[in-house]
Amino acid sequence: MKGNAQKVRRLYNGKVLAGFAGGTADAFTLFERFESKLQMHQGHLTRAAVELAKDWRSDRALRRLEAC
């Protein structure tokens, strides 16, 4: 991926600003997961973040990501 890729984005209809440090490809994966959690929890930021963290700890593929 290019070094100038955006790792800070607006999610959930522009209401949430999110960013990830680390690998760009990993950040894209986390953006997708986080946005799906926001949709699932109707934009409740804390609940979506907690659910993403739970997935990150339990999913073997996510545990290998280098973004944080």
mmCIF file as gemmi writes it, N, C-alpha and C atoms, coordinates in Angstrom:
data_model
loop_
_atom_site.group_PDB
_atom_site.id
_atom_site.type_symbol
_atom_site.label_atom_id
_atom_site.label_alt_id
_atom_site.label_comp_id
_atom_site.label_asym_id
_atom_site.label_entity_id
_atom_site.label_seq_id
_atom_site.pdbx_PDB_ins_code
_atom_site.Cartn_x
_atom_site.Cartn_y
_atom_site.Cartn_z
_atom_site.occupancy
_atom_site.B_iso_or_equiv
_atom_site.pdbx_formal_charge
_atom_site.auth_seq_id
_atom_site.auth_asym_id
_atom_site.pdbx_PDB_model_num
ATOM 1 N N . MET Axp A 1 ? 0.845 -1.174 0 1 0 ? 1 A 1
ATOM 2 C CA . MET Axp A 1 ? 0 0 0 1 0 ? 1 A 1
ATOM 3 C C . MET Axp A 1 ? 0.894 1.242 0 1 0 ? 1 A 1
ATOM 4 N N . LYS Axp A 2 ? 0.358 2.319 -0.502 1 0 ? 2 A 1
ATOM 5 C CA . LYS Axp A 2 ? 1.122 3.558 -0.58 1 0 ? 2 A 1
ATOM 6 C C . LYS Axp A 2 ? 1.283 4.192 0.796 1 0 ? 2 A 1
ATOM 7 N N . GLY Axp A 3 ? 2.367 4.913 0.954 1 0 ? 3 A 1
ATOM 8 C CA . GLY Axp A 3 ? 2.636 5.581 2.22 1 0 ? 3 A 1
ATOM 9 C C . GLY Axp A 3 ? 1.724 6.758 2.501 1 0 ? 3 A 1
ATOM 10 N N . ASN Axp A 4 ? 1.048 7.259 1.468 1 0 ? 4 A 1
ATOM 11 C CA . ASN Axp A 4 ? 0.168 8.414 1.677 1 0 ? 4 A 1
ATOM 12 C C . ASN Axp A 4 ? -1.298 8.011 1.838 1 0 ? 4 A 1
ATOM 13 N N . ALA Axp A 5 ? -1.554 6.748 2.098 1 0 ? 5 A 1
ATOM 14 C CA . ALA Axp A 5 ? -2.928 6.27 2.305 1 0 ? 5 A 1
ATOM 15 C C . ALA Axp A 5 ? -3.499 6.885 3.584 1 0 ? 5 A 1
ATOM 16 N N . GLN Axp A 6 ? -4.793 7.153 3.571 1 0 ? 6 A 1
ATOM 17 C CA . GLN Axp A 6 ? -5.434 7.767 4.733 1 0 ? 6 A 1
ATOM 18 C C . GLN Axp A 6 ? -5.706 6.722 5.803 1 0 ? 6 A 1
ATOM 19 N N . LYS Axp A 7 ? -5.135 6.955 6.982 1 0 ? 7 A 1
ATOM 20 C CA . LYS Axp A 7 ? -5.374 6.061 8.11 1 0 ? 7 A 1
ATOM 21 C C . LYS Axp A 7 ? -6.236 6.731 9.171 1 0 ? 7 A 1
ATOM 22 N N . VAL Axp A 8 ? -6.805 7.881 8.811 1 0 ? 8 A 1
ATOM 23 C CA . VAL Axp A 8 ? -7.803 8.551 9.649 1 0 ? 8 A 1
ATOM 24 C C . VAL Axp A 8 ? -9.015 8.766 8.753 1 0 ? 8 A 1
ATOM 25 N N . ARG Axp A 9 ? -10.169 8.33 9.208 1 0 ? 9 A 1
ATOM 26 C CA . ARG Axp A 9 ? -11.39 8.408 8.396 1 0 ? 9 A 1
ATOM 27 C C . ARG Axp A 9 ? -12.588 8.786 9.246 1 0 ? 9 A 1
ATOM 28 N N . ARG Axp A 10 ? -13.602 9.285 8.553 1 0 ? 10 A 1
ATOM 29 C CA . ARG Axp A 10 ? -14.905 9.513 9.178 1 0 ? 10 A 1
ATOM 30 C C . ARG Axp A 10 ? -15.744 8.273 8.92 1 0 ? 10 A 1
ATOM 31 N N . LEU Axp A 11 ? -16.364 7.771 9.976 1 0 ? 11 A 1
ATOM 32 C CA . LEU Axp A 11 ? -17.2 6.581 9.886 1 0 ? 11 A 1
ATOM 33 C C . LEU Axp A 11 ? -18.606 6.916 10.363 1 0 ? 11 A 1
ATOM 34 N N . TYR Axp A 12 ? -19.511 6.003 10.157 1 0 ? 12 A 1
ATOM 35 C CA . TYR Axp A 12 ? -20.897 6.108 10.621 1 0 ? 12 A 1
ATOM 36 C C . TYR Axp A 12 ? -21.529 7.44 10.197 1 0 ? 12 A 1
ATOM 37 N N . ASN Axp A 13 ? -21.649 7.606 8.885 1 0 ? 13 A 1
ATOM 38 C CA . ASN Axp A 13 ? -22.26 8.802 8.282 1 0 ? 13 A 1
ATOM 39 C C . ASN Axp A 13 ? -21.545 10.088 8.681 1 0 ? 13 A 1
ATOM 40 N N . GLY Axp A 14 ? -20.232 10.026 8.853 1 0 ? 14 A 1
ATOM 41 C CA . GLY Axp A 14 ? -19.44 11.201 9.182 1 0 ? 14 A 1
ATOM 42 C C . GLY Axp A 14 ? -19.509 11.638 10.631 1 0 ? 14 A 1
ATOM 43 N N . LYS Axp A 15 ? -20.113 10.846 11.488 1 0 ? 15 A 1
ATOM 44 C CA . LYS Axp A 15 ? -20.284 11.228 12.892 1 0 ? 15 A 1
ATOM 45 C C . LYS Axp A 15 ? -19.145 10.773 13.788 1 0 ? 15 A 1
ATOM 46 N N . VAL Axp A 16 ? -18.325 9.825 13.314 1 0 ? 16 A 1
ATOM 47 C CA . VAL Axp A 16 ? -17.237 9.279 14.124 1 0 ? 16 A 1
ATOM 48 C C . VAL Axp A 16 ? -15.935 9.435 13.354 1 0 ? 16 A 1
ATOM 49 N N . LEU Axp A 17 ? -14.93 9.998 14.001 1 0 ? 17 A 1
ATOM 50 C CA . LEU Axp A 17 ? -13.602 10.127 13.418 1 0 ? 17 A 1
ATOM 51 C C . LEU Axp A 17 ? -12.728 9.047 14.027 1 0 ? 17 A 1
ATOM 52 N N . ALA Axp A 18 ? -12.127 8.208 13.179 1 0 ? 18 A 1
ATOM 53 C CA . ALA Axp A 18 ? -11.32 7.088 13.67 1 0 ? 18 A 1
ATOM 54 C C . ALA Axp A 18 ? -9.988 7.06 12.946 1 0 ? 18 A 1
ATOM 55 N N . GLY Axp A 19 ? -8.968 6.595 13.663 1 0 ? 19 A 1
ATOM 56 C CA . GLY Axp A 19 ? -7.646 6.454 13.067 1 0 ? 19 A 1
ATOM 57 C C . GLY Axp A 19 ? -6.906 5.302 13.702 1 0 ? 19 A 1
ATOM 58 N N . PHE Axp A 20 ? -6.031 4.695 12.931 1 0 ? 20 A 1
ATOM 59 C CA . PHE Axp A 20 ? -5.224 3.587 13.419 1 0 ? 20 A 1
ATOM 60 C C . PHE Axp A 20 ? -3.778 3.833 13.033 1 0 ? 20 A 1
ATOM 61 N N . ALA Axp A 21 ? -2.863 3.543 13.949 1 0 ? 21 A 1
ATOM 62 C CA . ALA Axp A 21 ? -1.434 3.623 13.671 1 0 ? 21 A 1
ATOM 63 C C . ALA Axp A 21 ? -0.96 2.239 13.258 1 0 ? 21 A 1
ATOM 64 N N . GLY Axp A 22 ? 0.143 2.181 12.552 1 0 ? 22 A 1
ATOM 65 C CA . GLY Axp A 22 ? 0.69 0.888 12.158 1 0 ? 22 A 1
ATOM 66 C C . GLY Axp A 22 ? 0.511 0.642 10.682 1 0 ? 22 A 1
ATOM 67 N N . GLY Axp A 23 ? 0.447 -0.619 10.315 1 0 ? 23 A 1
ATOM 68 C CA . GLY Axp A 23 ? 0.355 -1.01 8.915 1 0 ? 23 A 1
ATOM 69 C C . GLY Axp A 23 ? -0.927 -0.525 8.256 1 0 ? 23 A 1
ATOM 70 N N . THR Axp A 24 ? -0.798 0.002 7.04 1 0 ? 24 A 1
ATOM 71 C CA . THR Axp A 24 ? -1.949 0.547 6.327 1 0 ? 24 A 1
ATOM 72 C C . THR Axp A 24 ? -2.975 -0.53 6.007 1 0 ? 24 A 1
ATOM 73 N N . ALA Axp A 25 ? -2.534 -1.672 5.532 1 0 ? 25 A 1
ATOM 74 C CA . ALA Axp A 25 ? -3.465 -2.76 5.212 1 0 ? 25 A 1
ATOM 75 C C . ALA Axp A 25 ? -4.207 -3.214 6.466 1 0 ? 25 A 1
ATOM 76 N N . ASP Axp A 26 ? -3.495 -3.265 7.58 1 0 ? 26 A 1
ATOM 77 C CA . ASP Axp A 26 ? -4.128 -3.647 8.844 1 0 ? 26 A 1
ATOM 78 C C . ASP Axp A 26 ? -5.152 -2.599 9.271 1 0 ? 26 A 1
ATOM 79 N N . ALA Axp A 27 ? -4.82 -1.33 9.056 1 0 ? 27 A 1
ATOM 80 C CA . ALA Axp A 27 ? -5.746 -0.255 9.414 1 0 ? 27 A 1
ATOM 81 C C . ALA Axp A 27 ? -7.036 -0.369 8.609 1 0 ? 27 A 1
ATOM 82 N N . PHE Axp A 28 ? -6.923 -0.691 7.316 1 0 ? 28 A 1
ATOM 83 C CA . PHE Axp A 28 ? -8.126 -0.849 6.495 1 0 ? 28 A 1
ATOM 84 C C . PHE Axp A 28 ? -9.019 -1.957 7.036 1 0 ? 28 A 1
ATOM 85 N N . THR Axp A 29 ? -8.417 -3.055 7.436 1 0 ? 29 A 1
ATOM 86 C CA . THR Axp A 29 ? -9.18 -4.165 8.008 1 0 ? 29 A 1
ATOM 87 C C . THR Axp A 29 ? -9.899 -3.717 9.278 1 0 ? 29 A 1
ATOM 88 N N . LEU Axp A 30 ? -9.19 -2.992 10.126 1 0 ? 30 A 1
ATOM 89 C CA . LEU Axp A 30 ? -9.791 -2.532 11.378 1 0 ? 30 A 1
ATOM 90 C C . LEU Axp A 30 ? -10.889 -1.495 11.142 1 0 ? 30 A 1
ATOM 91 N N . PHE Axp A 31 ? -10.699 -0.61 10.145 1 0 ? 31 A 1
ATOM 92 C CA . PHE Axp A 31 ? -11.756 0.344 9.806 1 0 ? 31 A 1
ATOM 93 C C . PHE Axp A 31 ? -13.032 -0.392 9.425 1 0 ? 31 A 1
ATOM 94 N N . GLU Axp A 32 ? -12.906 -1.414 8.583 1 0 ? 32 A 1
ATOM 95 C CA . GLU Axp A 32 ? -14.08 -2.175 8.144 1 0 ? 32 A 1
ATOM 96 C C . GLU Axp A 32 ? -14.767 -2.848 9.33 1 0 ? 32 A 1
ATOM 97 N N . ARG Axp A 33 ? -13.973 -3.47 10.183 1 0 ? 33 A 1
ATOM 98 C CA . ARG Axp A 33 ? -14.543 -4.147 11.358 1 0 ? 33 A 1
ATOM 99 C C . ARG Axp A 33 ? -15.218 -3.148 12.289 1 0 ? 33 A 1
ATOM 100 N N . PHE Axp A 34 ? -14.54 -2.01 12.53 1 0 ? 34 A 1
ATOM 101 C CA . PHE Axp A 34 ? -15.08 -1.013 13.451 1 0 ? 34 A 1
ATOM 102 C C . PHE Axp A 34 ? -16.368 -0.405 12.901 1 0 ? 34 A 1
ATOM 103 N N . GLU Axp A 35 ? -16.389 -0.125 11.611 1 0 ? 35 A 1
ATOM 104 C CA . GLU Axp A 35 ? -17.598 0.443 11.027 1 0 ? 35 A 1
ATOM 105 C C . GLU Axp A 35 ? -18.763 -0.544 11.106 1 0 ? 35 A 1
ATOM 106 N N . SER Axp A 36 ? -18.492 -1.819 10.908 1 0 ? 36 A 1
ATOM 107 C CA . SER Axp A 36 ? -19.576 -2.805 11.028 1 0 ? 36 A 1
ATOM 108 C C . SER Axp A 36 ? -20.085 -2.877 12.472 1 0 ? 36 A 1
ATOM 109 N N . LYS Axp A 37 ? -19.177 -2.738 13.439 1 0 ? 37 A 1
ATOM 110 C CA . LYS Axp A 37 ? -19.599 -2.732 14.847 1 0 ? 37 A 1
ATOM 111 C C . LYS Axp A 37 ? -20.426 -1.483 15.155 1 0 ? 37 A 1
ATOM 112 N N . LEU Axp A 38 ? -20.038 -0.338 14.583 1 0 ? 38 A 1
ATOM 113 C CA . LEU Axp A 38 ? -20.823 0.885 14.779 1 0 ? 38 A 1
ATOM 114 C C . LEU Axp A 38 ? -22.23 0.721 14.213 1 0 ? 38 A 1
ATOM 115 N N . GLN Axp A 39 ? -22.331 0.124 13.037 1 0 ? 39 A 1
ATOM 116 C CA . GLN Axp A 39 ? -23.648 -0.11 12.438 1 0 ? 39 A 1
ATOM 117 C C . GLN Axp A 39 ? -24.472 -1.055 13.309 1 0 ? 39 A 1
ATOM 118 N N . MET Axp A 40 ? -23.828 -2.107 13.791 1 0 ? 40 A 1
ATOM 119 C CA . MET Axp A 40 ? -24.512 -3.11 14.6 1 0 ? 40 A 1
ATOM 120 C C . MET Axp A 40 ? -25.065 -2.508 15.896 1 0 ? 40 A 1
ATOM 121 N N . HIS Axp A 41 ? -24.331 -1.544 16.462 1 0 ? 41 A 1
ATOM 122 C CA . HIS Axp A 41 ? -24.717 -0.951 17.747 1 0 ? 41 A 1
ATOM 123 C C . HIS Axp A 41 ? -25.268 0.469 17.583 1 0 ? 41 A 1
ATOM 124 N N . GLN Axp A 42 ? -25.822 0.765 16.409 1 0 ? 42 A 1
ATOM 125 C CA . GLN Axp A 42 ? -26.481 2.04 16.109 1 0 ? 42 A 1
ATOM 126 C C . GLN Axp A 42 ? -25.642 3.265 16.486 1 0 ? 42 A 1
ATOM 127 N N . GLY Axp A 43 ? -24.342 3.222 16.239 1 0 ? 43 A 1
ATOM 128 C CA . GLY Axp A 43 ? -23.481 4.364 16.474 1 0 ? 43 A 1
ATOM 129 C C . GLY Axp A 43 ? -23.01 4.543 17.903 1 0 ? 43 A 1
ATOM 130 N N . HIS Axp A 44 ? -23.324 3.625 18.782 1 0 ? 44 A 1
ATOM 131 C CA . HIS Axp A 44 ? -22.876 3.715 20.177 1 0 ? 44 A 1
ATOM 132 C C . HIS Axp A 44 ? -21.376 3.416 20.202 1 0 ? 44 A 1
ATOM 133 N N . LEU Axp A 45 ? -20.585 4.472 20.321 1 0 ? 45 A 1
ATOM 134 C CA . LEU Axp A 45 ? -19.138 4.395 20.158 1 0 ? 45 A 1
ATOM 135 C C . LEU Axp A 45 ? -18.464 3.465 21.159 1 0 ? 45 A 1
ATOM 136 N N . THR Axp A 46 ? -18.795 3.593 22.424 1 0 ? 46 A 1
ATOM 137 C CA . THR Axp A 46 ? -18.159 2.77 23.452 1 0 ? 46 A 1
ATOM 138 C C . THR Axp A 46 ? -18.444 1.295 23.232 1 0 ? 46 A 1
ATOM 139 N N . ARG Axp A 47 ? -19.695 0.971 22.959 1 0 ? 47 A 1
ATOM 140 C CA . ARG Axp A 47 ? -20.072 -0.438 22.758 1 0 ? 47 A 1
ATOM 141 C C . ARG Axp A 47 ? -19.363 -1.018 21.536 1 0 ? 47 A 1
ATOM 142 N N . ALA Axp A 48 ? -19.293 -0.237 20.455 1 0 ? 48 A 1
ATOM 143 C CA . ALA Axp A 48 ? -18.629 -0.699 19.237 1 0 ? 48 A 1
ATOM 144 C C . ALA Axp A 48 ? -17.138 -0.931 19.482 1 0 ? 48 A 1
ATOM 145 N N . ALA Axp A 49 ? -16.498 -0.032 20.233 1 0 ? 49 A 1
ATOM 146 C CA . ALA Axp A 49 ? -15.073 -0.179 20.528 1 0 ? 49 A 1
ATOM 147 C C . ALA Axp A 49 ? -14.807 -1.403 21.396 1 0 ? 49 A 1
ATOM 148 N N . VAL Axp A 50 ? -15.666 -1.635 22.378 1 0 ? 50 A 1
ATOM 149 C CA . VAL Axp A 50 ? -15.507 -2.805 23.249 1 0 ? 50 A 1
ATOM 150 C C . VAL Axp A 50 ? -15.67 -4.089 22.442 1 0 ? 50 A 1
ATOM 151 N N . GLU Axp A 51 ? -16.662 -4.135 21.568 1 0 ? 51 A 1
ATOM 152 C CA . GLU Axp A 51 ? -16.883 -5.331 20.747 1 0 ? 51 A 1
ATOM 153 C C . GLU Axp A 51 ? -15.724 -5.565 19.781 1 0 ? 51 A 1
ATOM 154 N N . LEU Axp A 52 ? -15.159 -4.485 19.217 1 0 ? 52 A 1
ATOM 155 C CA . LEU Axp A 52 ? -13.993 -4.63 18.342 1 0 ? 52 A 1
ATOM 156 C C . LEU Axp A 52 ? -12.813 -5.179 19.132 1 0 ? 52 A 1
ATOM 157 N N . ALA Axp A 53 ? -12.609 -4.676 20.341 1 0 ? 53 A 1
ATOM 158 C CA . ALA Axp A 53 ? -11.513 -5.173 21.183 1 0 ? 53 A 1
ATOM 159 C C . ALA Axp A 53 ? -11.703 -6.648 21.52 1 0 ? 53 A 1
ATOM 160 N N . LYS Axp A 54 ? -12.933 -7.055 21.792 1 0 ? 54 A 1
ATOM 161 C CA . LYS Axp A 54 ? -13.208 -8.472 22.073 1 0 ? 54 A 1
ATOM 162 C C . LYS Axp A 54 ? -12.87 -9.328 20.861 1 0 ? 54 A 1
ATOM 163 N N . ASP Axp A 55 ? -13.291 -8.868 19.68 1 0 ? 55 A 1
ATOM 164 C CA . ASP Axp A 55 ? -12.975 -9.602 18.45 1 0 ? 55 A 1
ATOM 165 C C . ASP Axp A 55 ? -11.471 -9.676 18.236 1 0 ? 55 A 1
ATOM 166 N N . TRP Axp A 56 ? -10.788 -8.558 18.495 1 0 ? 56 A 1
ATOM 167 C CA . TRP Axp A 56 ? -9.343 -8.486 18.28 1 0 ? 56 A 1
ATOM 168 C C . TRP Axp A 56 ? -8.62 -9.501 19.163 1 0 ? 56 A 1
ATOM 169 N N . ARG Axp A 57 ? -9.081 -9.655 20.394 1 0 ? 57 A 1
ATOM 170 C CA . ARG Axp A 57 ? -8.442 -10.609 21.309 1 0 ? 57 A 1
ATOM 171 C C . ARG Axp A 57 ? -8.765 -12.052 20.96 1 0 ? 57 A 1
ATOM 172 N N . SER Axp A 58 ? -9.952 -12.306 20.429 1 0 ? 58 A 1
ATOM 173 C CA . SER Axp A 58 ? -10.372 -13.69 20.211 1 0 ? 58 A 1
ATOM 174 C C . SER Axp A 58 ? -10.135 -14.209 18.791 1 0 ? 58 A 1
ATOM 175 N N . ASP Axp A 59 ? -10.069 -13.345 17.81 1 0 ? 59 A 1
ATOM 176 C CA . ASP Axp A 59 ? -9.902 -13.76 16.416 1 0 ? 59 A 1
ATOM 177 C C . ASP Axp A 59 ? -8.416 -13.913 16.086 1 0 ? 59 A 1
ATOM 178 N N . ARG Axp A 60 ? -8.017 -15.103 15.673 1 0 ? 60 A 1
ATOM 179 C CA . ARG Axp A 60 ? -6.596 -15.367 15.398 1 0 ? 60 A 1
ATOM 180 C C . ARG Axp A 60 ? -6.041 -14.465 14.302 1 0 ? 60 A 1
ATOM 181 N N . ALA Axp A 61 ? -6.826 -14.204 13.278 1 0 ? 61 A 1
ATOM 182 C CA . ALA Axp A 61 ? -6.365 -13.354 12.18 1 0 ? 61 A 1
ATOM 183 C C . ALA Axp A 61 ? -6.172 -11.912 12.651 1 0 ? 61 A 1
ATOM 184 N N . LEU Axp A 62 ? -7.087 -11.418 13.472 1 0 ? 62 A 1
ATOM 185 C CA . LEU Axp A 62 ? -6.972 -10.042 13.96 1 0 ? 62 A 1
ATOM 186 C C . LEU Axp A 62 ? -5.804 -9.878 14.922 1 0 ? 62 A 1
ATOM 187 N N . ARG Axp A 63 ? -5.499 -10.898 15.694 1 0 ? 63 A 1
ATOM 188 C CA . ARG Axp A 63 ? -4.402 -10.794 16.667 1 0 ? 63 A 1
ATOM 189 C C . ARG Axp A 63 ? -3.068 -10.522 15.991 1 0 ? 63 A 1
ATOM 190 N N . ARG Axp A 64 ? -2.938 -10.921 14.731 1 0 ? 64 A 1
ATOM 191 C CA . ARG Axp A 64 ? -1.674 -10.732 14.015 1 0 ? 64 A 1
ATOM 192 C C . ARG Axp A 64 ? -1.537 -9.35 13.394 1 0 ? 64 A 1
ATOM 193 N N . LEU Axp A 65 ? -2.577 -8.529 13.456 1 0 ? 65 A 1
ATOM 194 C CA . LEU Axp A 65 ? -2.513 -7.203 12.85 1 0 ? 65 A 1
ATOM 195 C C . LEU Axp A 65 ? -1.546 -6.312 13.618 1 0 ? 65 A 1
ATOM 196 N N . GLU Axp A 66 ? -0.894 -5.411 12.878 1 0 ? 66 A 1
ATOM 197 C CA . GLU Axp A 66 ? 0.106 -4.538 13.488 1 0 ? 66 A 1
ATOM 198 C C . GLU Axp A 66 ? -0.406 -3.132 13.749 1 0 ? 66 A 1
ATOM 199 N N . ALA Axp A 67 ? -1.63 -2.846 13.406 1 0 ? 67 A 1
ATOM 200 C CA . ALA Axp A 67 ? -2.191 -1.526 13.683 1 0 ? 67 A 1
ATOM 201 C C . ALA Axp A 67 ? -2.654 -1.479 15.133 1 0 ? 67 A 1
ATOM 202 N N . CYS Axp A 68 ? -2.743 -0.271 15.669 1 0 ? 68 A 1
ATOM 203 C CA . CYS Axp A 68 ? -3.234 -0.139 17.042 1 0 ? 68 A 1
ATOM 204 C C . CYS Axp A 68 ? -4.043 1.131 17.185 1 0 ? 68 A 1
